[in-house]
Amino acid sequence: MSKWIYRILLVICLGVFGYSAFMLWSLRNEQNESDNANGNDVIAEIQKENEADGIKGFNPDWDKLREKFPDIVGWIYIPDCPTAANNPCSFAVVKGSDNAFYLDHAANLEYSRYGAVFMDFQASPTFEQDNTVLYGHSSDDGAMMTQLSNFGDKKFFDEHPYFYYFSPQGNYKCVTFMFAKVEDGCPYYEPLLDNPEYSDEEGYSKDEILQFWYNNALYRNDLDIEGKKFITISTCNVKEYGFYSDQRLILMGVLEPTEEPIEIKH
């Protein structure tokens, strides 16, 4: 009788192991599909084609990318913040007619619970405003922008002085300015630093915005920001508060145009 019990237990254990392995495979496959639906699958191909043409780094054919991602306005790359599928944190940036569609659609317009990286729908893709906000999900399984939380480590913050933004108008080295943990809708999301329509009741003055940025930064670099444009990446603070909270991680950079070749590393 004991042999049968051992055999039954063995079968149950093997079944549990097999089911767990299948679920892990399914999750990793879903994560990889999400990364590819947001552009990860074309990075190596683009860089290889550029190299064959004597061009270094990542320089996409924007018209060709637009065939796959109709709403594409740019491309973001944050070094050393890999996705759960071990792909680089490097995605097409899209811009919809609102800030809702790309919460559950990938850049190729397919449904995805991981969404896409998207620019605020009221922003100008050519950075006409002072501060341009990009949104992207974090998740409890480590997909998309989850590893942006790496910047919460002072050593990591200090060792990563740049992230990168590519656009049809030109490429930018984004000088790492601040990392913060804040509530959604706070002054880090303000597009204009000196809006003449602001009053004490309606919004913040430029000095108040800048003071809020400085006071609430977990880490920051002392930069000359006079006349500069900013890019702000916002994602959920999932690791500390879960997916449905209003707590956000903010990575802010100062936009510096560059013609240096930029390679996206796998």
C-alpha positions in Angstrom: 0.0 0.0 0.0 2.8 2.4 0.9 4.4 1.9 -2.6 1.1 3.1 -4.2 1.0 6.1 -1.9 4.6 7.0 -2.9 3.7 6.5 -6.6 0.6 8.7 -6.3 2.6 11.4 -4.5 5.3 11.2 -7.2 2.8 11.6 -9.9 1.2 14.6 -8.1 4.7 16.2 -7.6 5.6 15.7 -11.2 2.2 17.1 -12.2 2.8 20.2 -10.1 6.3 20.6 -11.4 5.2 20.2 -15.0 2.3 22.7 -14.5 4.6 25.2 -12.8 7.2 24.8 -15.6 4.5 25.3 -18.2 3.2 28.4 -16.5 6.7 29.9 -16.2 7.3 29.2 -19.9 3.9 30.7 -20.8 4.7 33.8 -18.8 8.1 34.2 -20.3 6.7 33.7 -23.7 4.0 36.4 -23.1 6.7 38.8 -21.8 8.8 38.2 -24.8 5.8 38.7 -27.2 5.1 42.0 -25.4 8.7 43.2 -25.8 8.6 42.3 -29.5 5.2 43.9 -30.0 6.8 47.1 -28.6 9.9 46.9 -30.9 12.5 44.8 -29.2 12.6 42.3 -32.1 13.8 44.9 -34.6 16.7 46.4 -32.6 19.4 43.9 -33.5 18.2 43.8 -37.1 18.3 47.6 -37.5 21.8 47.8 -36.0 23.0 45.0 -38.2 21.6 46.7 -41.3 23.2 50.0 -40.2 26.6 48.3 -39.7 26.4 46.8 -43.2 25.8 50.3 -44.6 28.7 51.7 -42.6 26.5 53.4 -40.0 27.2 52.8 -36.4 24.6 52.4 -33.7 20.8 52.5 -33.8 19.5 54.7 -36.6 16.0 53.4 -37.6 14.2 53.9 -40.9 11.2 55.8 -39.3 8.9 55.3 -42.4 9.6 51.5 -42.2 8.9 51.5 -38.4 5.7 53.4 -38.9 4.4 50.4 -41.0 4.6 48.3 -37.8 3.9 51.0 -35.3 1.5 53.5 -36.8 1.6 56.0 -33.9 5.4 56.0 -33.4 7.0 59.3 -32.5 10.3 58.1 -31.0 12.3 55.4 -29.3 13.5 55.2 -25.7 16.5 53.3 -24.4 17.4 53.0 -20.7 20.7 51.0 -20.3 20.9 48.2 -17.7 17.2 48.0 -16.9 16.4 44.7 -18.6 12.9 43.3 -19.0 11.8 40.1 -17.4 12.4 38.4 -20.7 16.0 39.6 -20.5 15.6 42.1 -23.3 16.9 45.6 -23.2 14.6 48.3 -21.8 14.3 49.8 -25.3 11.0 50.4 -26.9 9.1 52.3 -29.6 7.4 55.4 -28.1 3.9 56.0 -29.4 1.4 58.8 -29.0 -2.3 58.2 -29.1 -5.4 60.4 -29.1 -5.7 59.9 -25.3 -3.7 58.4 -22.5 -5.9 55.3 -22.2 -5.5 53.3 -25.4 -1.9 52.3 -24.9 -2.4 51.3 -21.3 -3.5 47.9 -22.6 -2.3 47.9 -26.2 1.2 47.4 -27.5 2.9 49.8 -30.0 1.8 47.5 -32.8 -1.9 48.1 -31.8 -2.4 44.6 -30.5 -4.0 44.0 -27.1 -1.4 43.6 -24.4 -1.8 43.8 -20.6 1.7 45.2 -20.6 0.7 48.1 -22.8 3.3 50.3 -24.6 5.6 53.2 -23.8 3.6 56.3 -24.8 4.0 60.0 -24.8 1.4 62.2 -23.1 -1.2 62.8 -25.8 -1.1 66.5 -25.3 2.7 66.7 -25.7 4.5 67.8 -28.8 6.8 65.0 -30.3 9.2 67.8 -31.2 9.6 68.9 -27.6 7.9 72.3 -27.9 7.0 72.1 -24.2 9.5 72.4 -21.3 8.8 68.9 -19.9 7.7 65.9 -22.0 6.2 63.0 -20.1 6.4 59.3 -21.2 4.4 56.6 -19.5 5.1 52.9 -19.3 3.9 50.0 -17.1 5.8 48.2 -14.4 4.5 44.8 -13.4 4.8 42.3 -10.6 6.6 39.9 -13.0 9.3 42.4 -14.0 8.1 43.3 -17.5 8.5 46.6 -19.4 9.7 49.5 -17.2 9.8 47.6 -13.9 13.6 47.8 -13.5 13.5 51.6 -13.6 13.5 51.0 -9.9 17.2 50.3 -10.3 17.7 54.0 -10.1 16.5 53.9 -6.5 20.0 52.5 -5.7 22.4 55.4 -5.3 25.3 53.5 -6.8 23.3 52.6 -9.9 22.0 56.2 -10.2 25.6 57.5 -10.1 26.9 55.0 -12.6 24.2 55.7 -15.2 24.5 59.3 -16.1 22.6 58.9 -19.4 19.6 57.3 -21.1 18.7 57.9 -24.7 15.9 59.1 -26.9 15.7 58.7 -30.7 13.3 60.6 -32.9 12.8 61.4 -36.6 14.1 64.9 -35.9 17.3 63.7 -34.2 18.8 61.8 -31.3 19.2 62.9 -27.7 21.5 62.0 -24.9 19.3 62.4 -21.9 21.5 63.5 -19.0 20.1 61.9 -15.9 18.8 64.7 -13.7 16.6 63.2 -11.0 15.0 60.0 -9.7 11.9 60.4 -7.4 9.1 58.4 -5.8 6.0 60.5 -5.9 2.2 60.5 -6.4 0.7 60.5 -9.9 -0.3 64.0 -11.1 2.3 65.9 -9.0 4.5 68.8 -10.4 6.9 66.3 -12.1 4.1 66.0 -14.7 3.9 69.7 -15.5 4.6 70.4 -19.2 5.3 74.1 -18.8 7.5 75.7 -16.2 6.2 79.2 -16.7 2.6 79.0 -17.9 1.1 82.5 -18.0 -2.3 81.0 -17.4 -1.3 79.7 -14.0 -2.5 81.4 -10.8 -2.1 80.4 -7.2 -5.4 78.5 -7.4 -4.8 76.9 -10.8 -1.3 75.6 -10.7 2.3 76.2 -9.8 4.8 78.9 -10.6 8.1 78.0 -12.2 9.9 78.5 -8.9 7.4 76.2 -7.1 7.7 73.5 -9.7 11.5 73.5 -9.6 11.4 73.6 -5.8 9.1 70.6 -5.7 11.4 68.7 -8.1 14.4 69.4 -5.9 12.7 68.7 -2.6 11.2 65.4 -3.7 14.1 63.9 -5.6 15.5 60.8 -4.0 18.7 61.4 -6.0 19.7 64.2 -8.3 22.6 65.6 -10.2 23.5 69.3 -10.1 23.1 70.4 -13.7 22.9 73.8 -15.4 19.3 73.7 -16.6 18.9 77.2 -17.8 17.0 77.1 -21.1 16.9 73.3 -21.1 14.2 70.8 -22.1 13.3 67.8 -19.9 12.0 64.3 -20.5 10.3 62.5 -17.7 9.6 58.8 -17.6 6.8 57.7 -15.3 6.0 54.2 -14.2 4.1 52.5 -11.3 5.9 51.9 -8.1 4.8 48.2 -8.1 7.5 46.8 -5.9 6.6 49.0 -2.9 2.9 49.7 -3.4 1.4 47.2 -5.9 0.0 47.8 -9.4 -3.2 49.7 -8.5 -1.7 52.5 -6.3 -1.2 56.1 -7.3 2.5 55.9 -6.4 5.0 56.4 -9.2 8.7 56.2 -10.0 10.0 59.2 -11.9 13.2 59.3 -14.0 13.9 62.8 -15.4 16.6 63.7 -17.9 17.8 66.9 -19.6 17.6 66.6 -23.4 20.9 67.1 -25.1 21.0 66.7 -28.9 23.7 64.3 -30.0 25.2 63.0 -33.3 27.3 60.4 -31.5 26.4 56.8 -32.5 24.3 55.1 -29.8 24.3 51.3 -29.7 21.5 49.5 -27.9 23.1 46.6 -26.0 21.4 43.2 -25.5 
